[in-house]
C-alpha cells in the first residue's frame, strides 16, 4: 500500500494544494482515479486492533507473584492429600480473579471508540457531480462538500466557505467553534488548533457550508495519528500491583525458609527426610496468607462503590489505590477547571468599566463599579438590549435537572444571560422589536448585524470585533447622549479592549443605527460599548486546588486553548507557582533532559498537541511522580492511557477519552477529582492496615514454627489450626479494617511515596507484631510443656494466644500515628467481627465435635486469663514502636 503524499496544505493556496494532490478543485476526481487511489492508499478507516480475548484477560488476573504463590500452594495441598485446604484456597483465588476480570472486561477499547467517531457517509464531488459515498471511500484529492451538522470525514484544505464554523474541541481542546477561511498561513510551525484553513476528521461543522480538498485519510489524519499513539502506549502497572508483587516475593522466600528450617532440623534429629519434607511443605502452604488477595480485592471493590457515590466512576479496581498515591494532577481547563459556559465579566460603557457577578448561564449576578454594587446605567441597558436582539441563542431552565442551559452559540448565550441580569426579557424585546433583516457573520467581516422594526423605524444592531465595529461608528454613546469620538476617545476604547484581552476576555463591540437599511446598516453607527466575556473558573475549583496544595499534590493545567486564556484562568484559581506558560511549540523544541527540567518548574501548558501531552506525562513519570491526567477529547486519549490514572469527563467527554481512561467524572468537576484522591488515600490507608494485620499474623506463625523447630520443640500448631487462623480468624477483622473510618488528617499529609505501602514504619510494625507474637507463643508453649501439660493442651493454649494477639493487633493497626486507646471502638464493623470471632473461638475450644476436628483442649477460666494476659503484652510493644517512629 502506498504512503499518502505528505502535505503542508495549510501553507499553500487552494490552487497549489489542488495541484500538489493532482485534483480538480471544481470537478474533483474521476471515478476511475478515485478507485485507483482507494486501492493504493487503502480505505479511510482507522483499522482494527486485535481484541484481547476474555480467556487471556482472565489469565492476566493471575500474573502477579502472590496469586502464583497461591497456585503453588493449591497444587502442593492436593499433592499432600489436603483436599479441604486446596479447595478453600482455590475458591479464594477464583473470587479474586473473578472480581478483577468483571471490572476490567471492557477495558482497552479506545480504538473501537475512535472508529465509532468516524463519519459513516460523506458528500464528495466526482466527475463534476455531487455523490454520497461511504466515508471509508474518501481518498486524498477528493473534494468534500460540508454543511452544518456534518461530521468531517477526512483532513482537508478549505477551498471555499460561507460562514464555515467547526467544533474542534474533541481534537484540539479549543473551547469555541473555529471560524474557517481559505487564506494560506505564513511559513513556519502551526499547531493543529491554529490551522484555521484546515478541517479535520472526527470534528463537526456547526455553522455555514463549504468545500475542502481531502489531504489525508485513515491513519494519516490527525485523529488517525492519535489512534496509533493510543495503540502504542502501554499503561503502567499501578503502585499496588508492584507492591503486592513484592509482598508475594517476600512470602515465597519466607515459606521456602520455613521448609528448609523444618526439614534440616528434622533430618539432623534423625527424622525421615521425606516425612519432614512433606511436613515442611504443608506448613509452608499453611503460613501463606490465602485471604490476602480476596481481602484486598474486596477492599478495592468497596472503594469503587464509595467513589461512585462521590460521582467518580472507576473502571479498574487498582485505580482507587493509585489515586491515594497521586503526586501530580495534569488537568484540562475547559469544563474541568472552568464551567464550559461563557459568561460576561465586564462592560465598558460611557467611558467607565462595570463588572458583572455570577457565573455560567444562571441569570443571577450583580453589576459592580469599583467592587460596589450599582444599578446598570441606561447606556448599559441599551448595550445589553442590542446584544440580546443581535443574538440567536436562547437560555432556559431545564425542568428536569433544574440547570440553566443555553441553546445556540455559547458567546451569544452569555450575552442573553447578561441582559437577563439587567432585568431584560428576550420574549418581550423580540415582540416589541421584531427582526426584519440580517447581515450574517463571516470570518472576513468579523461582525453580525440584525435589523429590527421599532416604533415605525428600522434599527440596526451590530456586534463583532472591536476594531471592525468601531471603524464604522461616527458616534459613541454616553450618559448624556451620543457624542462624536475624537482620537483620544478612540484610543481609550481600543485600550480598554486590549486590557480586557490581556485578562483573557473575549471582547465584542456593540453598536446601533436608527433609520437603517440593509445597505447602510453598518455605517455611521453609534458605539454602545464593549463586552468582555470568558469561560469562568468553577467556584469550587479554587478551593480544591488549595486542598491539593495542602495535601502535597501538584496541579498542572494542560490545555489546547490560547496561552493568555490559560494564564488568566490559572491566576484566578491560584494555581501557578510562576506566571510562565509553556506552549506546544516550545515543548517540541526541547530534548528529554530539557523537558524534564521544564516540567519541574512550569505549571501552565497551552496550545499543546496530543504528542506534547504524552511527553509531559512521560517526563513526570520518569521523575517517579504518580501522575493523574484529565481530558475529554480525542486529543487526550494517548495521555489518558499513559498516565498512572486517566480521568475522563462524563458529560463533555468523548467515547475515546472514556475508554482510554481508568476513571470517569459524572459531573466533569475538578473538585470531584480531589474528592476521589481523598477517597483513594483512605482506601490506601485501609489496604495498608489490612496488609499489616495479615502479614504480621503470617510472620508470627512462620517465626513460631521456625523457632520451635530450632529449639527442638514439638510442632506447636497443626496445619488445620494455622489454616483456621489464616482464613477464619484473619478474614473478618481484615475486611472490617478495609472499611475503617477516614483519618481526619488524610488531606494534610504528603502523598504516599512509591514505597509507602511497605515503608519502614509499616514494616517495623509488621515485624514487631509478628516477632513479639512468636516470642509470647513460644514461651507459652514451652512453659505449658515444662509445667507438665499435655501436648494437646499446650497446642490449644498457643492456638488461642495466637488468635487473641491478632485481635489486639487489629485495634493497634487502625493507625500508624494515633494510640490504640484513642477512639478504640470507632470501627463498629471491627467490633462486630471480633465479637463473632471470639464466639467461634470459644466453640472450637469447648465444643467436643470441633475439639476433635481441630485437635483442641477444653481450657479452664484460669487458662483463659493467663493466655489473655500474655497476649495483651503485644499492645505496649506496638505502641512503643509507633512512639519511636513518631
PADREN-318971 format. One record per residue (C-alpha): x, y, z. Coordinates in steps of 0.25 Angstrom, whole numbers, padded with zeros to 4 digits, always signed. Last residue first. Layout:
N
XYZ
...
END
This chain:
886
+0027+0037+0263
+0035+0025+0259
+0039+0022+0273
+0025+0025+0278
+0019+0016+0268
+0029+0005+0272
+0025+0007+0287
+0011+0006+0283
+0014-0008+0277
+0021-0013+0289
+0010-0007+0298
-0001-0015+0291
+0006-0028+0289
+0006-0031+0304
-0009-0033+0303
-0006-0047+0298
+0001-0052+0311
-0010-0046+0320
-0021-0053+0311
-0014-0066+0311
-0013-0066+0327
-0027-0061+0328
-0032-0072+0318
-0024-0083+0326
-0031-0078+0339
-0044-0080+0333
-0041-0094+0329
-0038-0099+0315
-0045-0111+0308
-0034-0116+0298
-0032-0114+0283
-0029-0124+0272
-0037-0116+0261
-0047-0127+0257
-0047-0134+0271
-0049-0121+0278
-0060-0117+0268
-0068-0129+0272
-0066-0127+0287
-0070-0112+0287
-0061-0104+0296
-0049-0099+0288
-0055-0098+0274
-0068-0092+0281
-0060-0082+0289
-0052-0078+0276
-0065-0076+0268
-0071-0067+0279
-0058-0059+0280
-0059-0058+0264
-0073-0052+0265
-0069-0042+0276
-0056-0038+0268
-0064-0036+0255
-0075-0028+0262
-0064-0019+0268
-0057-0018+0254
-0070-0014+0248
-0073-0003+0258
-0060+0004+0255
-0059+0015+0265
-0056+0005+0276
-0042+0010+0280
-0045+0025+0280
-0031+0028+0284
-0027+0015+0292
-0019+0009+0281
-0010+0022+0280
-0010+0030+0267
+0000+0030+0257
+0001+0017+0250
-0014+0015+0251
-0024+0004+0252
-0012-0005+0254
-0014-0005+0269
-0028-0009+0268
-0025-0021+0259
-0013-0024+0268
-0022-0028+0279
-0030-0038+0271
-0017-0044+0265
-0012-0046+0279
-0025-0053+0283
-0023-0063+0271
-0009-0066+0274
-0012-0068+0289
-0023-0077+0286
-0014-0086+0277
-0003-0086+0288
-0012-0090+0299
-0018-0101+0290
-0004-0106+0286
+0000-0107+0301
-0013-0115+0304
-0011-0124+0292
+0004-0126+0296
-0001-0130+0310
+0003-0121+0322
+0015-0124+0331
+0019-0110+0335
+0030-0111+0324
+0020-0114+0313
+0012-0101+0317
+0024-0093+0318
+0029-0097+0305
+0016-0093+0298
+0015-0080+0306
+0029-0076+0303
+0028-0080+0288
+0015-0072+0288
+0020-0060+0294
+0032-0059+0286
+0025-0062+0273
+0015-0051+0275
+0026-0042+0278
+0033-0046+0265
+0020-0043+0257
+0016-0030+0264
+0030-0025+0263
+0031-0029+0249
+0018-0023+0244
+0020-0011+0252
+0034-0009+0246
+0030-0012+0232
+0020-0001+0233
+0029+0009+0239
+0040+0006+0229
+0030+0007+0217
+0023-0005+0211
+0011+0002+0205
+0018+0015+0204
+0030+0010+0196
+0026+0018+0184
+0023+0031+0192
+0010+0033+0199
+0006+0048+0196
+0009+0058+0207
-0001+0058+0218
-0012+0069+0221
-0022+0062+0212
-0023+0050+0221
-0022+0057+0234
-0036+0053+0240
-0034+0038+0237
-0045+0032+0229
-0053+0022+0236
-0049+0007+0235
-0055+0000+0223
-0043-0009+0220
-0041-0011+0235
-0054-0019+0235
-0050-0028+0224
-0037-0031+0231
-0045-0034+0244
-0054-0044+0236
-0043-0051+0229
-0032-0053+0240
-0039-0062+0249
-0046-0070+0238
-0036-0072+0227
-0022-0070+0232
-0025-0074+0247
-0033-0087+0242
-0021-0090+0233
-0012-0090+0244
-0021-0099+0253
-0022-0108+0241
-0007-0109+0239
-0006-0113+0254
+0001-0104+0263
+0013-0104+0273
+0021-0115+0265
+0029-0121+0276
+0041-0114+0282
+0055-0115+0277
+0059-0101+0279
+0061-0099+0264
+0048-0105+0261
+0040-0097+0271
+0047-0084+0266
+0043-0088+0251
+0028-0091+0255
+0027-0078+0263
+0034-0069+0253
+0025-0074+0242
+0013-0072+0250
+0017-0058+0255
+0021-0055+0241
+0007-0059+0236
+0000-0051+0246
+0008-0039+0243
+0005-0041+0229
-0010-0041+0231
-0011-0029+0240
+0000-0020+0233
-0007-0023+0220
-0021-0020+0225
-0015-0007+0231
-0008-0003+0218
-0021-0006+0210
-0028+0003+0219
-0019+0015+0217
-0019+0013+0202
-0034+0013+0203
-0034+0026+0211
-0024+0032+0201
-0032+0028+0189
-0045+0034+0196
-0037+0047+0197
-0032+0046+0183
-0046+0044+0179
-0050+0056+0186
-0039+0064+0179
-0044+0058+0165
-0058+0062+0169
-0053+0077+0171
-0048+0077+0157
-0063+0075+0152
-0067+0068+0139
-0080+0064+0147
-0080+0048+0145
-0065+0048+0145
-0059+0036+0138
-0048+0027+0143
-0038+0018+0136
-0037+0026+0124
-0035+0021+0109
-0050+0017+0108
-0055+0030+0114
-0046+0038+0105
-0050+0031+0092
-0065+0031+0096
-0064+0046+0096
-0064+0055+0109
-0074+0066+0111
-0083+0060+0122
-0074+0048+0127
-0061+0055+0126
-0049+0045+0126
-0038+0043+0137
-0026+0035+0133
-0018+0029+0145
-0004+0025+0144
-0004+0033+0131
-0001+0027+0118
-0015+0023+0115
-0020+0038+0118
-0008+0043+0110
-0012+0035+0098
-0027+0039+0099
-0025+0054+0101
-0026+0058+0086
-0039+0050+0085
-0045+0059+0095
-0049+0060+0110
-0037+0060+0118
-0031+0058+0132
-0017+0053+0135
-0013+0047+0148
+0002+0045+0150
+0010+0037+0161
+0023+0044+0160
+0035+0036+0159
+0043+0046+0151
+0041+0038+0139
+0026+0038+0142
+0027+0054+0140
+0034+0053+0127
+0024+0043+0122
+0012+0051+0125
+0019+0063+0119
+0023+0055+0106
+0008+0050+0105
+0003+0064+0106
+0012+0069+0095
+0008+0057+0086
-0006+0060+0087
-0003+0075+0084
-0002+0087+0093
-0007+0101+0091
-0005+0104+0106
+0003+0098+0117
+0003+0104+0131
+0010+0099+0144
+0025+0101+0139
+0037+0098+0148
+0039+0082+0149
+0032+0080+0136
+0043+0089+0130
+0055+0082+0136
+0050+0068+0130
+0047+0075+0117
+0062+0080+0116
+0066+0065+0118
+0057+0060+0108
+0060+0069+0097
+0053+0082+0095
+0048+0088+0082
+0034+0081+0082
+0032+0087+0096
+0033+0101+0092
+0023+0099+0080
+0014+0093+0090
+0014+0105+0098
+0020+0107+0112
+0013+0118+0121
+0021+0125+0132
+0014+0133+0142
+0020+0125+0154
+0015+0116+0165
+0003+0115+0157
-0011+0111+0162
-0018+0122+0170
-0030+0119+0162
-0031+0133+0157
-0017+0132+0152
-0019+0119+0145
-0031+0125+0138
-0023+0137+0133
-0011+0128+0129
-0019+0118+0121
-0027+0130+0114
-0013+0137+0110
-0007+0124+0106
-0019+0121+0096
-0026+0107+0098
-0021+0093+0095
-0019+0091+0110
-0010+0086+0121
-0012+0092+0135
-0003+0086+0145
-0007+0083+0160
+0004+0078+0170
-0001+0069+0181
+0005+0072+0195
-0008+0070+0202
-0008+0085+0206
-0006+0089+0191
-0017+0079+0187
-0027+0086+0197
-0023+0099+0191
-0026+0093+0177
-0040+0089+0182
-0043+0102+0188
-0040+0109+0175
-0048+0098+0167
-0061+0100+0176
-0064+0114+0169
-0062+0107+0155
-0053+0116+0147
-0060+0126+0137
-0062+0123+0122
-0059+0137+0117
-0066+0150+0114
-0063+0165+0111
-0074+0174+0105
-0071+0187+0099
-0079+0199+0097
-0091+0206+0091
-0084+0210+0078
-0093+0219+0070
-0093+0215+0055
-0090+0223+0043
-0089+0211+0034
-0092+0196+0037
-0107+0198+0034
-0105+0206+0021
-0109+0196+0010
-0118+0187+0018
-0126+0199+0023
-0125+0207+0036
-0133+0219+0040
-0126+0217+0054
-0112+0211+0056
-0107+0202+0067
-0093+0197+0072
-0087+0186+0081
-0072+0183+0082
-0068+0169+0086
-0057+0165+0094
-0053+0151+0098
-0046+0152+0112
-0033+0146+0115
-0029+0158+0124
-0019+0163+0113
-0032+0163+0105
-0039+0172+0114
-0027+0182+0114
-0027+0182+0099
-0042+0185+0098
-0040+0197+0108
-0028+0202+0100
-0037+0201+0088
-0047+0210+0095
-0037+0219+0100
-0030+0221+0087
-0044+0224+0080
-0047+0235+0091
-0033+0241+0089
-0035+0242+0074
-0049+0249+0076
-0062+0242+0077
-0075+0249+0072
-0085+0249+0084
-0097+0241+0086
-0106+0244+0099
-0102+0250+0112
-0099+0237+0119
-0090+0234+0107
-0092+0226+0094
-0081+0228+0084
-0083+0234+0070
-0077+0232+0056
-0076+0217+0056
-0072+0208+0045
-0057+0207+0049
-0062+0204+0064
-0069+0191+0059
-0056+0186+0052
-0046+0190+0063
-0056+0184+0074
-0058+0171+0067
-0073+0168+0066
-0087+0172+0069
-0097+0180+0061
-0111+0185+0064
-0119+0192+0053
-0132+0200+0055
-0143+0201+0046
-0154+0212+0049
-0169+0211+0052
-0167+0209+0067
-0157+0199+0065
-0155+0189+0054
-0142+0181+0055
-0129+0179+0046
-0118+0170+0050
-0103+0171+0049
-0092+0161+0050
-0077+0164+0051
-0064+0159+0047
-0065+0163+0032
-0055+0152+0027
-0059+0141+0037
-0073+0143+0033
-0085+0148+0042
-0099+0149+0035
-0105+0162+0031
-0120+0161+0036
-0133+0166+0033
-0147+0168+0039
-0145+0165+0054
-0156+0168+0063
-0155+0180+0073
-0166+0179+0083
-0168+0164+0082
-0154+0162+0082
-0152+0171+0094
-0163+0164+0101
-0158+0150+0098
-0144+0153+0102
-0147+0159+0115
-0137+0170+0121
-0135+0171+0136
-0121+0174+0136
-0117+0160+0139
-0125+0156+0127
-0117+0164+0118
-0104+0157+0123
-0111+0144+0121
-0114+0148+0106
-0100+0152+0104
-0094+0139+0110
-0103+0131+0101
-0098+0139+0089
-0084+0134+0092
-0089+0120+0095
-0095+0119+0081
-0108+0113+0081
-0117+0107+0092
-0112+0111+0106
-0115+0104+0119
-0119+0107+0133
-0120+0095+0142
-0132+0090+0149
-0129+0076+0144
-0143+0072+0140
-0149+0086+0137
-0137+0091+0129
-0137+0106+0131
-0135+0113+0118
-0126+0122+0110
-0127+0125+0096
-0117+0128+0085
-0120+0136+0072
-0113+0148+0076
-0114+0163+0071
-0126+0165+0080
-0119+0161+0092
-0106+0170+0089
-0115+0182+0085
-0123+0181+0099
-0110+0179+0106
-0104+0192+0100
-0116+0200+0103
-0117+0194+0118
-0102+0198+0119
-0105+0212+0113
-0117+0214+0123
-0107+0210+0135
-0108+0197+0142
-0111+0198+0157
-0099+0198+0165
-0092+0188+0175
-0078+0193+0180
-0065+0186+0175
-0061+0198+0167
-0074+0198+0160
-0082+0185+0161
-0094+0180+0154
-0100+0168+0162
-0102+0154+0157
-0113+0143+0155
-0117+0139+0141
-0111+0125+0142
-0104+0122+0129
-0090+0121+0136
-0085+0131+0146
-0090+0142+0155
-0085+0156+0156
-0083+0166+0145
-0073+0177+0145
-0075+0191+0140
-0064+0199+0134
-0066+0214+0130
-0065+0223+0118
-0080+0222+0115
-0080+0207+0115
-0068+0197+0116
-0075+0184+0121
-0068+0173+0129
-0070+0158+0133
-0080+0153+0122
-0080+0138+0124
-0077+0126+0114
-0081+0113+0120
-0070+0102+0120
-0071+0103+0135
-0056+0104+0137
-0045+0095+0144
-0052+0083+0137
-0061+0089+0126
-0049+0095+0119
-0036+0095+0126
-0030+0081+0125
-0023+0076+0138
-0010+0069+0140
-0011+0064+0154
+0003+0061+0161
+0006+0053+0174
-0004+0043+0173
-0002+0031+0183
-0017+0031+0188
-0022+0031+0174
-0014+0019+0171
-0022+0011+0181
-0035+0015+0175
-0029+0011+0161
-0026-0003+0165
-0040-0007+0164
-0041-0003+0149
-0053+0004+0143
-0056+0015+0153
-0067+0025+0153
-0065+0037+0161
-0078+0044+0165
-0076+0043+0180
-0085+0031+0182
-0077+0025+0171
-0065+0027+0179
-0071+0019+0191
-0075+0008+0181
-0061+0007+0176
-0055+0007+0190
-0064-0005+0193
-0057-0012+0181
-0043-0008+0186
-0046-0014+0199
-0052-0027+0193
-0040-0029+0184
-0030-0026+0196
-0038-0037+0204
-0038-0047+0193
-0023-0045+0190
-0020-0046+0205
-0029-0058+0209
-0018-0069+0206
-0008-0062+0215
+0003-0073+0212
+0006-0080+0226
-0002-0092+0223
+0005-0095+0210
+0019-0094+0216
+0014-0103+0228
+0009-0114+0218
+0023-0113+0210
+0030-0115+0223
+0022-0127+0227
+0025-0133+0213
+0040-0130+0214
+0040-0136+0229
+0034-0149+0224
+0043-0150+0212
+0055-0148+0221
+0052-0158+0232
+0054-0152+0246
+0068-0154+0252
+0069-0140+0258
+0078-0135+0247
+0067-0138+0237
+0056-0131+0246
+0065-0118+0247
+0068-0118+0232
+0054-0121+0228
+0048-0111+0238
+0058-0100+0235
+0057-0102+0220
+0042-0102+0219
+0041-0090+0227
+0051-0083+0218
+0043-0086+0206
+0031-0080+0212
+0039-0067+0215
+0044-0067+0201
+0030-0068+0195
+0025-0058+0205
+0035-0048+0201
+0032-0050+0186
+0017-0048+0189
+0019-0035+0196
+0028-0030+0185
+0017-0034+0175
+0007-0027+0184
+0016-0014+0183
+0016-0014+0168
+0002-0017+0167
-0002-0006+0177
+0007+0005+0170
-0001+0002+0157
+0006-0004+0145
+0008+0006+0134
-0002+0007+0122
+0006+0004+0110
+0004+0014+0099
+0006+0008+0085
-0009+0006+0082
-0013+0020+0087
-0002+0026+0079
-0007+0020+0066
-0021+0025+0069
-0015+0039+0071
-0009+0038+0057
-0022+0034+0052
-0029+0046+0058
-0019+0055+0051
-0021+0048+0038
-0011+0038+0033
-0018+0027+0040
-0030+0028+0030
-0029+0039+0021
-0021+0051+0018
-0021+0064+0009
-0036+0064+0005
-0040+0077-0002
-0050+0085+0005
-0063+0091+0001
-0072+0100+0010
-0085+0102+0018
-0089+0110+0030
-0090+0106+0044
-0087+0095+0054
-0078+0086+0045
-0073+0075+0053
-0059+0069+0056
-0056+0054+0054
-0047+0057+0042
-0040+0070+0042
-0043+0083+0034
-0032+0093+0030
-0031+0108+0027
-0031+0111+0042
-0019+0103+0045
-0016+0109+0059
-0022+0097+0067
-0013+0088+0059
-0001+0095+0063
+0006+0104+0053
+0021+0104+0050
+0026+0113+0040
+0022+0120+0026
+0010+0129+0027
-0004+0122+0026
-0011+0121+0013
-0024+0128+0012
-0037+0119+0011
-0044+0123+0024
-0050+0115+0035
-0056+0120+0048
-0053+0111+0060
-0064+0107+0070
-0061+0111+0084
-0053+0103+0095
-0041+0099+0087
-0037+0085+0093
-0031+0081+0080
-0038+0068+0075
-0050+0068+0083
-0051+0083+0083
-0051+0084+0068
-0065+0090+0066
-0065+0095+0052
-0070+0109+0047
-0072+0112+0032
-0078+0126+0030
-0078+0123+0015
-0066+0114+0011
-0057+0111-0001
-0045+0103-0003
-0043+0098+0012
-0031+0088+0012
-0035+0075+0017
-0034+0064+0028
-0044+0053+0026
-0059+0050+0028
-0064+0063+0035
-0076+0060+0043
-0087+0069+0036
-0097+0077+0045
-0095+0090+0037
-0091+0087+0023
-0078+0081+0016
-0075+0076+0002
-0062+0069+0001
-0054+0070-0012
-0046+0057-0012
-0031+0059-0014
-0027+0048-0004
-0038+0038-0003
-0052+0036+0002
-0057+0022+0001
-0058+0019+0016
-0067+0031+0017
-0077+0023+0009
-0081+0031-0003
-0092+0042-0006
-0088+0048-0020
-0088+0062-0024
-0085+0063-0039
-0073+0069-0046
-0066+0056-0049
-0067+0053-0034
-0070+0063-0024
-0071+0058-0010
-0083+0056+0000
-0079+0047+0012
-0084+0035+0020
-0082+0028+0033
-0074+0039+0039
-0063+0034+0048
-0066+0035+0063
-0069+0020+0064
-0055+0017+0059
-0049+0025+0071
-0058+0017+0081
-0053+0004+0075
-0038+0009+0077
-0041+0013+0092
-0046-0001+0095
-0035-0006+0105
-0044-0008+0117
-0058-0015+0116
-0054-0027+0123
-0047-0020+0134
-0057-0020+0146
-0062-0034+0143
-0048-0039+0142
-0043-0033+0155
-0055-0039+0162
-0054-0053+0156
-0039-0053+0159
-0041-0050+0174
-0053-0060+0175
-0046-0071+0167
-0033-0070+0176
-0042-0071+0189
-0049-0083+0184
-0036-0090+0180
-0030-0087+0194
-0042-0094+0200
-0042-0105+0191
-0027-0108+0193
-0029-0107+0208
-0040-0117+0208
-0033-0126+0199
-0020-0128+0208
-0015-0140+0201
-0001-0135+0200
-0001-0134+0185
-0014-0126+0186
-0008-0117+0196
+0004-0115+0188
-0004-0111+0176
-0012-0101+0184
+0000-0095+0190
+0006-0094+0176
-0006-0086+0171
-0006-0078+0184
+0009-0074+0181
+0005-0070+0167
-0006-0061+0172
+0004-0054+0181
+0014-0053+0169
+0005-0046+0160
+0000-0050+0146
-0012-0058+0151
-0022-0047+0147
-0016-0048+0133
-0022-0062+0132
-0036-0055+0131
-0032-0045+0121
-0026-0056+0112
-0039-0064+0113
-0047-0052+0110
-0040-0050+0097
-0032-0037+0095
-0036-0030+0083
-0027-0029+0071
-0028-0015+0067
-0036-0011+0054
-0032+0000+0044
-0034+0015+0046
-0042+0015+0033
-0042+0023+0020
-0039+0011+0012
-0026+0008+0006
-0016+0017-0001
-0013+0010-0014
-0026+0003-0016
-0034+0015-0011
-0025+0024-0020
-0028+0015-0032
-0043+0015-0029
-0043+0031-0028
-0036+0032-0041
-0046+0023-0048
-0058+0031-0043
-0051+0044-0047
-0046+0053-0037
-0052+0067-0033
-0059+0075-0043
-0057+0089-0037
-0044+0088-0029
-0038+0078-0040
-0028+0068-0033
-0014+0065-0035
-0011+0066-0020
+0000+0076-0021
-0008+0083-0032
-0020+0084-0023
-0012+0089-0011
-0005+0100-0020
-0019+0105-0025
-0025+0105-0010
-0012+0113-0006
-0001+0106+0001
+0004+0107+0016
-0009+0100+0022
-0006+0089+0011
+0007+0085+0017
+0006+0071+0011
+0012+0057+0011
+0006+0049+0000
+0000+0036+0005
+0009+0024+0006
+0006+0013-0004
+0000+0000+0000
END
